[in-house]
Amino acid sequence: MAVRSCWILAGTGTHCRIRRSRASQTCSMGDMSGEYAGHARTGMFSASKNCVQILTTFDMGPSTKRKRLQPVVEVLQDSGSDSYSEDNDDDDNEQPAPQAKRLSKPSKSAVRPTTWHKADLKNTALPEYQHFTPDCIDLPFQYFTRYFDDQIIRHITYQTNLYAAQKDINTTFTTNENEILTFVTILIYMGIVELPSVDDYWARETRVPQVANLMSSKRFRLLKRVIHFNDNTMIYGTSDRFFKIRPLFNPQSVDEVMVAYKGKKAGKLRQYIKSKPDKWGFKLFARASEDGFIHDMVLYQGKTTLEAHDVPLKPEQEGLGATSQIVSVLVSTMSFPTTTAIYADNFFTSLELVRYLRDHNCRYTGTARENRIGKPLLRTIKEMVPRGCDYVTSDDGILAVRWKDNKTVTLLSTDMGVGPMSTVIRYCSETKKREPVSYPAVIRSYNANMGGIDKSDMLVHLYRTPMKSKRWYLRLFAYIIDVSLTNAWVVYKRDCKALAPPSSRRSSSSFVESLTSSTDVPKPVRGHRSRTPNLAVRFDMSLFHAPVHGERQTCKHCSRKGNIMSLRLPCTCCQIVFCAVHRVTLICWIRAN
């Protein structure tokens, strides 16, 4: 079945998307800007966690809620961020200094005059796409390593060892690629099997073998404390406020997301958006396909956003507004922009952006705000009393449509026209009857191609990787893992189209099993676990607590003070041992301090 591929863009309060012809995509996470062979549609969006989305907090919050422009046209919102508690990890909390340079604003003198006339836009079909199922379906783990590849693992390993040496945390500390991959595996499994505390995965009562057998709790905490992604000695003099996590985002393509984070360590990088479910978090602008595959992302850091992204602006881009520049940068990383249709919400759409993309043979459709579309010869919102639509086309081929259902929405498009017109049934409060309402093709196309961002956000939120830490950028690291796993899942489902793919939870569990069987993971060495007596028995003074000769053990009180004294006289009831010095003052039912 032929499918039109799309890209979606979304920003604070709105989204955009692109419909594109699919071609082969690179499988490496190191170059997610290329499209994977199994992708149908692609999209872009910005988040205020957002994650899009970019989630404003890197603790991904609940999936983004949709809001419809009328009952039909939906406006995608940035997903918000939820609160996330922090642990006591030690780390340096320095932040790169922001730069005073502002994003360019369009010059009024550079705006081209626009002539509008009553005409429809001719629809031009995109090349059809067909997905070819591979001869052999790889394991879920192999799909994951396409995006979280060896290059990323090697980089994290090197930077972690470098940071440990710089901080002299432990002169004998060193890690390797297998251990870092095991650490990531544990984080993924913790997102599948959630427990109240990280310590519960190793506790005797709630022990999880899939986690505890891979790594000791002490080693896990140490790795979490020292894991690093960039050289701290290079931070001075840079304007990149995401310097500590930047190397993981440069080689990766992501969708717009809002990453939940409510801590205060990130300073002004943490954003607040009142309308989002997760109101606090890191804001990003991203590009994703209709099925939720994330391709490209820009971390928002205020005035220096584009400079830190290390993408030089062309002269024609500098004349665009700040949000339009974000779209132009995300579009510039597309492999086949001329065979792609872009969809965005009114946060991004402007007449200058649509004209810029048209000059570069890129198709665009997006909702627009009244102050960004010039003065097309459309009926005003107040004049749109009956349900229906009005449309005009500019002399350079830009369609402006104003459609009213329950409310009024305005769109600009260079891809799809009003016809062929269809109808939808709506209830009329005046006549108390259900009546047909004209439904333009451009509105229908916009609604059909604007769901990819919500799809990606929903998949990430299903089994979000836990990462509670004072180091704010670890929340972004967890999001990288989540996006890699989500992208792998999307491609895996495409390749398994002819089969019945397992559920997302089972697929993630299978990934952990594949990892443990495909890597040589040393089992943690445990010492002898001392017996913990039943408290109800220990403090019951009605029982007869008397010493009895038995195996040699250490005094409970002395061992806490560091003086080991070995005895053979444990209590008959609770098996607690006290030495001769403490036997008089500390009985079984009295707590040793």
Buried (B, 14 or more C-beta within 10 A) or exposed (E): EEBBBBBBBBBBBBBBBBBBBBBBBBBBBBBBBBBBBBBBBBBBBBBBBBBBBBBBBBBBBBBBBBEBBBEBBBBBBBBBBBBBEBBEBEBEEEBBBBBEEEBBEBEEEEEEEBEBEEBBBEBEEBEEBEBEEEEEBBBBBBBBBBBBBEEBBEBBBBBBBBBBBEBEEEEEBEBEBBBBBBBBBBBBBBBBBEBEEBEBBBEEEEEBEBBBEBBBBEBBBBBBBBBBBBBBEEBEEBBBBBBBBBBBBEBBBBBBBBBBBBBEBBEEBBBBBEEBBBBBBBBBBBBBBBBBBBBBBBBBBBBBBBBBBEBEBEEEBBBBBBBBBBBBBBBBBBBBBEBBBBBBBBBBBBBBBBBBBBEBEBBBBBBBBEEBBBEBEBBEBEEBEEBBBBBBBBEEBBBBBBBBBBEBBBBBBBBBBBBEBEEBEBEEEEEEEEEEBBBBBBBBBBBBBBBBBBBBBBBBBBBBBBBBBBBBBBBBBBBBBBBBBBBBBBBBBBBBEEEEBBEBEEBBBBBBBBBBEEBEBEEBEEEEEEEEBEEEBBBBEEBEBEBEEBEEBBBBBBBEEEEEBEBEBBBBBBBBBBBEEBBEEBBBBEEBE
